């Protein structure tokens, strides 16, 4: 994987190691697309890495994914006593509420 960053003021496309932070005008590419990258006419391509090798997920990536799955699987507790009652409310999910219709 690689990150492509456009520097519009210099008419340059920089292709380098995968970035850890999101930046404007930056795009993550797989190895296939990084190898095939061409720039618009008149632009220069600067390759900071001669070869792009798929490294796969790191140990930290796998731990972060496992933590996210665990967090998503935890039951969410609603504080119904703290929330004002809504007349005609049938059910609630997150910020959405199902209200009983008045039949008209």
C-alpha positions as CSV (number, residue, x, y, z in Angstrom):
1,X,0.0,0.0,0.0
2,X,1.1,3.6,-0.6
3,X,-0.2,7.1,-0.2
4,X,-0.5,9.4,-3.1
5,X,-0.4,13.1,-2.4
6,X,-1.0,15.8,-4.9
7,X,1.0,19.1,-4.5
8,X,-1.0,21.3,-6.9
9,X,1.3,24.4,-6.4
10,X,4.2,22.3,-7.8
11,X,2.3,20.2,-10.2
12,X,3.7,17.1,-8.5
13,X,2.3,13.8,-7.4
14,X,4.2,12.2,-4.5
15,X,3.9,8.5,-4.0
16,X,5.3,7.3,-0.7
17,X,4.7,5.0,2.3
18,X,1.2,4.6,3.7
19,X,0.3,7.7,5.7
20,X,-0.9,7.3,9.3
21,X,-2.9,10.5,9.2
22,X,-5.6,11.7,6.7
23,X,-4.5,14.7,4.8
24,X,-6.3,16.8,2.1
25,X,-5.4,15.8,-1.4
26,X,-4.1,12.4,-0.3
27,X,-5.3,9.0,-1.3
28,X,-4.3,5.5,-0.3
29,X,-3.5,3.1,-3.1
30,X,-3.0,-0.7,-3.3
31,X,0.3,-1.9,-4.7
32,X,-1.1,-2.6,-8.1
33,X,-2.4,0.9,-8.5
34,X,0.7,2.5,-7.0
35,X,2.8,0.7,-9.6
36,X,0.6,1.8,-12.5
37,X,0.3,5.4,-11.4
38,X,0.7,8.1,-14.1
39,X,0.4,11.8,-13.6
40,X,-1.3,14.4,-15.7
41,X,0.6,15.9,-18.6
42,X,3.1,18.4,-17.3
43,X,3.1,16.9,-13.8
44,X,6.0,15.2,-12.1
45,X,5.7,11.9,-10.2
46,X,8.0,11.6,-7.2
47,X,8.3,8.0,-5.9
48,X,9.7,7.9,-2.3
49,X,9.7,4.1,-2.4
50,X,11.0,2.2,-5.4
51,X,8.8,-0.9,-4.8
52,X,5.5,-1.2,-3.0
53,X,5.1,-4.4,-1.1
54,X,1.8,-5.5,0.4
55,X,2.7,-6.0,4.1
56,X,-0.7,-7.1,5.4
57,X,-2.2,-6.0,8.7
58,X,0.2,-5.4,11.6
59,X,-0.2,-6.8,15.1
60,X,-1.5,-3.3,16.2
61,X,-4.0,-3.3,13.3
62,X,-5.4,-6.7,14.4
63,X,-5.7,-5.6,18.0
64,X,-7.5,-2.4,17.0
65,X,-9.9,-4.4,14.9
66,X,-10.6,-6.8,17.8
67,X,-11.2,-3.9,20.2
68,X,-13.7,-2.3,17.7
69,X,-15.6,-5.5,17.3
70,X,-15.8,-6.0,21.1
71,X,-17.0,-2.4,21.6
72,X,-19.6,-2.8,18.9
73,X,-20.9,-6.1,20.5
74,X,-21.4,-4.5,24.0
75,X,-25.0,-3.9,24.9
76,X,-25.8,-0.2,25.2
77,X,-27.6,0.9,28.3
78,X,-30.3,3.6,27.9
79,X,-30.9,6.1,30.7
80,X,-34.7,6.2,30.2
81,X,-35.2,7.7,33.6
82,X,-33.1,10.7,32.7
83,X,-34.8,11.4,29.3
84,X,-38.1,13.2,29.1
85,X,-41.1,11.1,28.1
86,X,-42.4,11.7,24.6
87,X,-46.2,11.3,24.3
88,X,-47.0,8.5,21.8
89,X,-43.5,7.1,21.7
90,X,-43.6,3.3,20.9
91,X,-39.9,2.5,20.6
92,X,-36.5,4.1,20.4
93,X,-33.2,3.2,18.7
94,X,-30.4,5.7,19.2
95,X,-31.6,9.1,18.3
96,X,-34.6,7.7,16.3
97,X,-38.0,7.4,17.8
98,X,-41.1,5.5,16.6
99,X,-44.3,7.4,17.4
100,X,-47.8,6.1,17.5
101,X,-49.9,7.7,14.8
102,X,-53.1,9.5,15.6
103,X,-55.0,7.8,12.8
104,X,-55.7,11.0,10.7
